[in-house]
Amino acid sequence: MSPGLTTHVLDTSRGRPAAGLRIDLSRVEADGRTRLVKSVTTNADGRCDAPLLGPADMELGRYELLFHVGPYFRASGATSVDPPFLDQIPIRFAIADAAAHYHVPLLVSPYGYTTYRGS
């Protein structure tokens, strides 16, 4: 597997990929502020059409993936509660090896989520 950063999102409440979910990738600066790197929307398979970071973009440091699940669940009809229990899910992680592949998936329902470092 080539170096890079990828993700995918599975909607565990519906048992399928979360298509059309917006994800923001930011770099976390030394002072804790975030700097937006890119925004993407998941495809029909719950994945991004391209890696969030390719081999040339991999840099050591702290990052944040911000998953915009509130609008996704509202659009899918999974929740009509306003405000929703989960609206945005931030996942902060570090890239410690720029030559490695990092996969950070999200398994989500309107009331809970989990993540891990995948392969």
Summary of the structure (lengths in Angstrom):
residues: 119
radius of gyration: 14.3
end to end distance: 8.5
largest distance: 43.3
contacts: 344
relative contact order: 0.28
helix: 9%
strand: 45%
